[in-house]
Amino acid sequence: MLAIKRDLFGTGRARQYDLAHVKHLRVVTPSFNPFDFSSALQFWGIGGGLIAFDYGAKTFRFGAGVEEAEAQGIVTRLKSRHAFA
């Protein structure tokens, strides 16, 4: 299982994803759309992020508070522990 917790001021909820269904783990370039509410939240470190993966028909992003080099290190480490398609 891959557990991701979104945390704001010490509180948040964790979601779990079955590793068998996690595909194409990658670092993505940040995108900003001023007309998209979730883009505005990224400024505060909520929602989105530089690390993305496909899960079923959806793409999930996390790691909003990390720099690009840090995100690449996280992806590399996760890939060394599990073979993502």
KAPE-V318025 format. One record per residue. N is the residue number from 1. RES is the residue in one letter. OMEGA is omega in whole degrees, -180 to 180 (* if undefined). Layout:
# KAPE-V318025
N:RES:OMEGA ; N:RES:OMEGA
This chain:
# KAPE-V318025
1:M:174 ; 2:L:-179 ; 3:A:179 ; 4:I:-180 ; 5:K:172 ; 6:R:-171 ; 7:D:175 ; 8:L:-179 ; 9:F:176 ; 10:G:178 ; 11:T:179 ; 12:G:180 ; 13:R:179 ; 14:A:174 ; 15:R:-180 ; 16:Q:-179 ; 17:Y:179 ; 18:D:-176 ; 19:L:180 ; 20:A:-177 ; 21:H:177 ; 22:V:-178 ; 23:K:171 ; 24:H:174 ; 25:L:-173 ; 26:R:171 ; 27:V:-179 ; 28:V:178 ; 29:T:-180 ; 30:P:177 ; 31:S:179 ; 32:F:176 ; 33:N:-176 ; 34:P:-180 ; 35:F:-180 ; 36:D:-177 ; 37:F:-178 ; 38:S:176 ; 39:S:179 ; 40:A:180 ; 41:L:180 ; 42:Q:177 ; 43:F:-179 ; 44:W:180 ; 45:G:-180 ; 46:I:176 ; 47:G:177 ; 48:G:180 ; 49:G:-177 ; 50:L:-179 ; 51:I:-178 ; 52:A:172 ; 53:F:178 ; 54:D:-179 ; 55:Y:-173 ; 56:G:-179 ; 57:A:-177 ; 58:K:173 ; 59:T:179 ; 60:F:179 ; 61:R:176 ; 62:F:-180 ; 63:G:-177 ; 64:A:-176 ; 65:G:-178 ; 66:V:176 ; 67:E:-177 ; 68:E:179 ; 69:A:177 ; 70:E:180 ; 71:A:179 ; 72:Q:178 ; 73:G:178 ; 74:I:180 ; 75:V:179 ; 76:T:-179 ; 77:R:178 ; 78:L:179 ; 79:K:179 ; 80:S:-179 ; 81:R:-177 ; 82:H:179 ; 83:A:176 ; 84:F:-179 ; 85:A:*
